């Protein structure tokens, strides 16, 4: 049955000849009748083919043969009875008889308005519809309201529209169905395309169906008026994303004047887009921008990277870029484009204690990418830290600050399993701290993570110096640093203060120490410092606590 309909549709669209249609239809009918030779509908269709072949006597005999059986089904299957009556008019052409049949079919349609087959037959029987294209269109449109999606109705409507393009006065559901059918079957005509474009521009809301129609028209006739309608409709629907970029790009390339076209161009461009951005777009955003920060970062990074080629435009961007960078630091944001801007735009006048505190984490940020869906978190583990740092994985990515190359990165799933090498991942350092870490140093106050970077990573050797002694002191007081490491740091501080003759700091630090905070082999060194500094009572408490074993006799005396 589907094949019969497809051949009929192809025939009505003039893609095959009448002879081919009759031949193929006969072939399919014979095959179907072999399966069920009592199907009345198939027999009547066979009779219609005979009439088309001008075999009138055979056709009349077959039609009348099934009259009683069809009549019996007139209530349960009214469309079959109407079809029978229609066939009789093809060989009994008296006007009075045709009018009588048309009235009967019309009455049946009134009782069965949702039956598109009866409506279709009525088109060819009633003078009301044969002579009046508007009434014919209204009848077809009524079937759409009854949820008819038959290609037969679409074909009739399309032929009517081709004969009367001015009947396309709106783009409601029925019109969209017909036009979509025309696009799918490559039927679109120039005069109807012009009408579609005109009506689409007047639409107040976005329609996915109208968009598909316009795209089909553009494929047939890639002209700026259609492109203008497509871009305008997309903007009405707030359509942004890489899937729409080709349209906005085409609109920009054709210099179309559409409100907010440049904004949607940028909002839809892939953030890894490598082609040159049009100068007209760059000039537009030099004076105004309300883009999302990620898109703005991409735009500003592009402008900065190409500043040598677009010097005049870059000059207009400089102040905005600096303000934007300062703002993003305050918000604590980071991505590839922001990292580029941080590396290349931040200068000393832009840094204060507040921004330096934010930059401590931003400068050390890594992006970890993992393909496995079961991974939900990334864990950072430091050899001298007593707690892990856990970061969520979103869309296969996680951002985490890494302050020391000794930090191990593990992956975790929902069940609490940990993975080291069995699940592959990629990591990328976004910013790179070298220059900026030194720049923010004077402004950083009591920041554990900056201390970790400076003392463990930056110097490569665990050595207390004039410029990092306060940071080592911070590490010695932190409850995040493992006790074994803090014991080592405490002795380093004692030796540094003593060697540098910073006795006031040494005295204060010695008073804070407790016997259990120093390794056994180094306790005598602490006691010796206390004795040298005249802190006899403190020294005696330590000796009482641990006993005199291993102590130098001179110190004890």
C-alpha positions in Angstrom: 0.0 0.0 0.0 2.9 2.4 0.8 4.4 1.7 -2.6 1.1 2.4 -4.3 1.0 5.8 -2.6 4.6 6.5 -3.4 4.0 5.8 -7.1 0.9 8.0 -7.1 2.8 10.8 -5.5 5.6 10.5 -8.0 3.2 10.5 -10.8 1.3 13.6 -9.5 4.6 15.4 -9.1 5.3 14.6 -12.8 8.4 12.7 -12.2 7.1 9.6 -14.0 4.8 9.3 -17.0 1.2 8.2 -16.9 2.2 4.9 -18.7 4.9 4.2 -16.1 2.5 4.9 -13.2 -0.1 2.6 -14.7 2.4 -0.2 -15.3 3.9 -0.1 -11.9 0.5 0.3 -10.2 -0.8 -2.7 -12.1 2.3 -4.7 -11.1 1.8 -3.9 -7.4 -2.0 -4.5 -7.5 -1.4 -8.0 -9.0 1.0 -8.8 -6.3 -1.3 -7.6 -3.5 -4.3 -9.4 -5.0 -2.4 -12.6 -5.0 -2.2 -12.2 -1.3 -5.9 -11.2 -0.9 -8.1 -11.4 -4.0 -11.2 -10.4 -2.1 -9.9 -6.9 -1.1 -12.6 -4.6 -2.6 -10.6 -1.5 -2.4 -7.8 -3.1 -4.5 -10.4 -4.2 -7.0 -11.8 -0.7 -7.3 -8.3 0.7 -7.7 -7.7 -1.8 -10.5 -10.9 -0.6 -12.1 -9.7 3.0 -12.0 -6.5 2.0 -13.8 -8.7 0.3 -16.5 -10.6 3.6 -16.9 -7.3 5.4 -17.3 -6.4 2.9 -19.9 -9.8 3.6 -21.6 -11.0 0.0 -21.0 -14.4 1.4 -20.0 -16.5 -1.8 -20.4 -14.2 -3.9 -18.3 -14.0 -1.2 -15.7 -17.7 -0.7 -15.6 -18.3 -4.4 -15.2 -15.8 -4.7 -12.3 -17.2 -1.6 -10.5 -20.8 -2.7 -10.7 -19.8 -6.2 -9.7 -18.8 -4.9 -6.3 -21.6 -2.5 -5.8 -23.5 -4.6 -3.3 -20.5 -5.4 -1.1 -19.4 -1.7 -1.1 -22.9 -0.6 -0.2 -23.1 -2.9 2.7 -20.0 -1.2 4.1 -21.2 2.4 3.6 -21.6 3.0 7.3 -18.4 1.2 8.6 -16.3 2.4 5.7 -17.8 5.5 4.1 -14.7 6.4 2.2 -14.9 3.1 0.2 -18.5 3.9 -0.7 -17.5 7.4 -1.8 -14.7 6.0 -3.9 -17.1 3.7 -5.6 -19.5 6.6 -6.4 -16.6 8.6 -7.7 -15.6 5.8 -10.1 -19.1 5.6 -11.4 -18.9 9.3 -12.5 -15.9 8.5 -14.6 -18.0 6.5 -17.1 -21.5 8.1 -16.3 -20.7 11.7 -17.0 -24.2 13.2 -17.1 -24.1 16.4 -15.1 -27.2 15.5 -13.1 -25.7 12.3 -12.0 -22.3 13.8 -11.1 -24.2 16.5 -9.1 -26.2 13.8 -7.3 -23.0 11.9 -6.4 -21.3 15.1 -5.3 -24.2 15.9 -2.9 -24.1 12.4 -1.5 -20.3 12.5 -0.9 -20.7 16.0 0.6 -23.3 14.8 3.1 -21.0 11.9 4.0 -18.1 14.3 4.5 -20.2 16.5 6.8 -20.6 13.4 9.0 -16.9 12.4 8.7 -15.0 15.6 8.5 -11.8 14.0 9.7 -11.7 11.6 6.8 -9.2 13.0 4.3 -10.1 10.4 1.7 -13.6 11.6 1.4 -12.4 15.2 1.4 -10.0 14.3 -1.4 -12.8 12.7 -3.5 -15.0 15.8 -2.9 -12.3 18.0 -4.6 -13.0 16.2 -7.9 -16.7 15.9 -7.6 -18.1 19.2 -6.3 -18.3 22.2 -8.6 -17.8 24.3 -5.4 -14.2 23.1 -5.1 -13.5 22.6 -8.8 -14.2 26.3 -9.6 -13.2 28.0 -6.4 -9.5 27.7 -5.4 -10.1 29.5 -2.1 -12.8 27.0 -1.0 -10.6 24.2 -2.2 -7.7 25.5 -0.1 -10.0 25.9 2.9 -11.1 22.3 2.6 -7.5 21.1 2.5 -6.6 23.3 5.4 -9.5 21.8 7.4 -7.9 18.4 7.0 -4.7 19.8 8.6 -6.8 20.7 11.7 -7.9 17.1 11.8 -4.2 16.1 12.0 -4.1 14.8 8.4 -0.5 14.2 7.2 -1.2 12.3 4.0 1.1 13.2 1.0 -2.1 13.0 -1.2 -3.5 16.2 0.5 0.0 17.8 0.4 0.2 17.2 -3.4 -3.2 18.7 -3.9 -2.4 21.8 -1.8 1.0 22.2 -3.5 -0.5 22.2 -7.0 -3.1 24.7 -5.9 -0.4 26.9 -4.4 1.7 26.8 -7.6 -1.3 27.9 -9.6 -2.2 30.6 -7.1 1.0 31.8 -5.1 -0.9 34.7 -3.7 -2.9 32.3 -1.6 0.1 31.9 0.7 -0.8 34.7 3.1 0.5 33.3 6.4 2.8 30.6 7.7 0.6 28.7 10.1 0.7 24.9 10.6 -1.0 23.9 7.4 1.2 26.2 5.3 4.3 24.9 7.0 3.3 21.3 6.3 2.8 22.0 2.6 6.0 24.0 2.3 8.0 21.4 4.2 6.7 18.8 1.8 7.8 20.9 -1.1 11.3 21.3 0.4 11.7 17.6 1.1 10.7 16.8 -2.5 12.7 19.6 -4.1 9.6 21.3 -5.5 10.1 24.9 -4.5 9.4 27.6 -7.0 10.9 31.1 -7.2 7.6 33.1 -6.8 6.7 31.0 -3.7 10.1 31.4 -2.2 9.7 35.2 -2.5 6.4 35.0 -0.6 7.9 32.7 2.1 10.8 35.2 2.7 8.3 38.1 2.9 6.1 36.2 5.4 9.0 34.8 7.5 10.3 38.4 8.1 7.0 39.3 9.6 7.0 36.3 12.0 7.1 37.5 15.6 8.3 34.2 17.1 10.8 31.6 16.2 9.7 28.4 14.4 11.9 25.4 13.8 9.6 24.3 10.9 9.9 27.7 9.2 13.7 27.6 9.6 13.8 24.2 7.9 11.7 25.6 5.0 14.0 28.7 4.7 17.1 26.4 4.7 15.5 24.4 1.9 14.8 27.6 -0.1 18.4 28.7 0.4 19.8 25.4 -0.8 17.8 25.9 -4.0 18.5 29.6 -4.3 21.4 30.9 -2.1 20.4 34.6 -2.2 20.8 37.3 0.5 17.1 37.8 1.0 16.7 34.2 2.2 19.9 34.4 4.2 18.6 37.6 5.9 15.3 35.8 6.8 17.2 32.8 8.2 19.5 35.0 10.4 16.6 37.1 11.6 14.6 34.1 12.5 17.5 32.5 14.4 18.0 35.7 16.4 14.3 35.8 17.2 14.7 32.3 18.7 17.8 33.3 20.6 19.6 30.5 18.7 23.3 30.4 19.5 25.9 27.7 19.4 28.3 26.2 16.9 25.4 24.5 14.9 24.2 28.0 13.9 27.6 29.6 13.3 27.6 28.9 9.5 24.5 31.1 9.1 25.7 34.0 11.1 29.1 33.8 9.4 27.4 33.8 6.0 25.4 36.9 7.1 28.5 38.7 8.3 30.4 37.8 5.1 27.5 39.2 3.0 27.5 42.4 5.1 23.8 41.9 6.1 22.4 44.7 8.3 20.6 42.8 11.0 20.2 43.9 14.6 22.5 41.9 17.0 24.0 39.8 14.1 27.5 40.4 15.3 26.6 39.4 18.9 25.1 36.1 17.7 28.1 35.6 15.4 30.4 35.7 18.4 28.1 33.8 20.7 28.0 30.9 18.1 31.7 30.9 17.0 33.6 27.8 18.3 36.0 28.9 21.1 38.7 27.1 19.1 37.8 28.9 15.9 41.1 29.5 14.0 39.9 31.6 11.0 40.4 35.4 11.0 37.6 37.3 12.6 36.1 40.0 10.3 37.3 43.5 10.9 33.8 44.8 10.9 33.1 42.5 13.9 36.3 43.6 15.7 35.4 47.3 15.1 31.9 46.8 16.4 33.0 45.3 19.7 35.7 47.9 20.3 32.9 50.3 21.4 30.3 48.0 23.0 30.1 44.5 24.3 27.7 42.6 26.5 29.0 39.2 25.6 29.4 36.3 28.1 32.9 36.4 29.7 34.1 33.2 27.9 33.3 34.8 24.5 34.7 38.1 25.5 37.9 36.4 26.6 38.1 34.6 23.2 37.6 37.9 21.4 40.1 39.9 23.5 42.7 37.1 23.3 42.3 37.2 19.5 42.7 40.9 19.4 45.8 40.8 21.5 47.3 38.0 19.5 46.8 39.9 16.3 47.6 43.4 17.6 50.5 43.8 15.1 48.1 43.3 12.2 45.2 45.4 13.5 47.1 48.1 15.4 44.4 50.8 15.1 41.7 48.5 16.3 43.8 47.2 19.1 44.4 50.7 20.5 40.6 51.0 20.9 40.5 47.7 22.8 43.4 48.3 25.3 41.5 49.9 28.1 38.6 47.5 27.9 40.9 44.5 27.9 42.7 45.7 31.1 39.3 46.4 32.8 38.1 42.9 31.7 41.2 41.2 33.0 41.0 42.9 36.4 37.3 42.0 36.6 37.9 38.3 35.8 40.6 38.1 38.4 38.1 39.4 41.0 35.7 36.7 39.9 38.3 34.0 40.1 37.7 32.8 36.5 40.1 30.9 34.3 40.1 29.2 30.9 42.6 29.1 28.0 41.8 32.5 26.7 41.8 34.1 30.1 45.1 32.4 30.9 46.6 34.0 27.8 45.3 37.4 28.8 46.6 37.0 32.4 50.1 36.0 31.0 50.2 38.9 28.6 48.2 41.7 30.0 48.7 41.8 33.8 51.1 44.5 34.9 52.2 45.6 38.4 49.8 48.5 38.7 46.9 46.1 38.3 47.9 44.0 41.3 46.9 44.6 44.9 46.3 42.3 47.9 42.8 41.3 46.7 43.8 40.4 43.2 47.0 38.7 44.3 45.0 36.4 46.6 42.8 35.4 43.6 45.8 34.9 41.3 47.5 32.4 43.7 45.1 29.8 42.5 44.5 31.0 39.0 48.2 31.0 38.0 48.6 27.4 39.0 45.5 26.0 37.4 45.6 22.9 35.3 42.9 21.4 33.1 42.5 17.6 33.3 40.6 16.0 30.4 39.3 12.4 30.7 37.2 10.4 28.2 35.8 7.8 30.6 32.2 8.5 31.6 32.7 6.7 34.9 35.2 9.3 36.2 33.5 11.9 38.4 36.4 13.5 40.3 40.1 14.4 40.2 42.2 14.1 43.3 45.4 16.1 44.0 47.7 14.4 46.5 50.9 16.1 47.8 53.6 13.9 49.5 53.8 16.2 52.5 50.1 17.0 52.8 47.8 15.1 55.2 44.6 15.8 53.2 43.6 15.3 49.6 42.0 18.0 47.5 39.1 16.8 45.4 37.7 18.5 42.3 34.6 17.5 40.3 34.7 16.4 36.7 32.1 18.1 34.4 31.7 17.2 30.8 35.0 15.2 30.9 37.0 18.2 32.3 38.2 19.3 35.7 40.1 22.4 36.8 42.5 22.2 39.7 45.4 24.3 41.0 48.7 22.3 41.2 51.4 24.1 43.2 54.2 21.5 43.1 55.3 19.1 40.4 55.5 16.4 43.1 51.7 16.5 43.4 50.1 13.2 42.2 46.9 13.3 40.2 44.4 10.5 40.8 41.0 9.9 39.2 38.0 8.7 41.1 34.6 7.3 40.3 31.2 7.2 42.0 32.0 4.0 43.8 35.0 5.5 45.5 37.6 3.7 43.3 40.9 5.4 42.6 42.8 5.2 39.3 46.4 6.1 38.6 47.4 4.6 35.2 44.6 2.3 34.2 42.4 5.3 33.0 44.1 7.6 30.6 43.8 11.4 31.0 45.4 14.5 29.6 46.5 17.5 31.6 47.4 21.0 30.5 48.9 23.9 32.5 46.7 26.9 31.6 48.6 29.9 32.8 52.2 29.1 33.9 53.1 31.0 37.1 56.8 31.9 36.6 56.6 35.7 35.8 53.4 36.5 37.6 54.2 34.5 40.7 57.2 36.8 41.3 55.1 39.8 40.5 52.4 39.0 43.1 54.9 38.0 45.8 54.9 41.4 47.7 51.1 41.4 47.9 50.5 37.8 49.1 49.8 37.5 52.8 49.5 34.2 54.8 48.7 32.1 51.8 49.5 28.4 52.4 49.4 27.5 48.7 51.7 30.3 47.7 54.0 29.1 50.4 53.9 25.5 49.0 54.8 26.7 45.5 57.6 29.0 46.7 59.2 26.7 49.2 58.7 23.3 47.5 58.5 24.0 43.8 60.0 27.3 42.9 63.4 26.8 44.7 63.6 23.1 43.9 65.6 22.8 47.2 64.1 23.0 50.6 66.2 26.0 51.8 65.2 28.8 54.2 66.2 32.2 52.9 65.6 35.8 53.7 62.9 36.1 51.1 60.9 33.0 52.2 61.5 32.6 55.9 57.9 33.9 56.6 56.5 31.3 54.2 58.4 28.5 55.9 57.0 29.7 59.2 53.5 29.6 57.7 54.2 26.0 56.6 55.4 25.0 60.1 52.1 26.3 61.6 49.8 24.7 59.1 47.6 21.7 60.1 47.6 20.6 56.4 51.4 19.9 56.3 52.4 16.4 57.6 54.1 16.5 61.0 57.3 14.8 59.7 57.7 17.7 57.2 56.9 20.3 59.9 59.6 18.8 62.1 62.1 19.2 59.4 61.0 22.8 58.7 61.2 23.8 62.4 64.8 22.8 62.6 65.6 24.6 59.3 64.0 27.8 60.9 66.1 27.4 64.1 69.3 27.0 62.1 68.4 29.9 59.8 67.7 32.4 62.7 70.8 31.3 64.5 73.1 31.5 61.4 71.7 34.9 60.4 72.0 36.3 64.0 68.3 37.0 64.1 68.2 36.4 67.8 64.9 38.1 68.6 63.1 35.9 66.1 65.0 32.8 67.3 64.1 33.5 70.9 60.4 33.9 70.0 60.4 30.8 67.9 62.1 28.6 70.5 59.5 29.6 73.1 56.8 28.3 70.7 58.4 24.8 70.3 57.3 21.8 72.3 59.5 18.8 73.0 57.4 16.5 70.9 57.7 18.7 67.8 61.4 18.0 67.2 63.0 14.7 66.2 65.0 12.9 68.9 68.3 13.3 67.1 67.9 17.1 66.9 66.6 17.8 70.4 70.1 18.4 71.8 70.6 21.1 69.1 67.5 22.9 70.3 68.5 22.6 74.0 72.0 24.0 73.0 70.4 27.0 71.3 68.2 27.6 74.4 71.3 27.5 76.7 73.3 29.8 74.4 70.3 32.2 74.5 70.1 32.1 78.3 66.8 30.3 78.3 67.9 27.9 81.1 64.4 27.2 82.5 63.1 26.2 79.1 66.2 24.0 78.4 65.8 22.3 81.8 62.1 21.5 81.0 63.3 19.8 77.8 65.9 17.8 79.6 63.4 16.8 82.3 61.0 15.7 79.6 63.5 13.5 77.6 66.3 12.9 80.0 70.0 13.8 79.6 70.8 10.9 77.3 72.7 12.0 74.2 73.2 15.6 75.5 76.6 17.3 75.5 78.0 17.4 79.1 79.1 21.0 78.6 75.5 22.1 77.9 74.2 20.2 80.9 76.7 21.9 83.2 
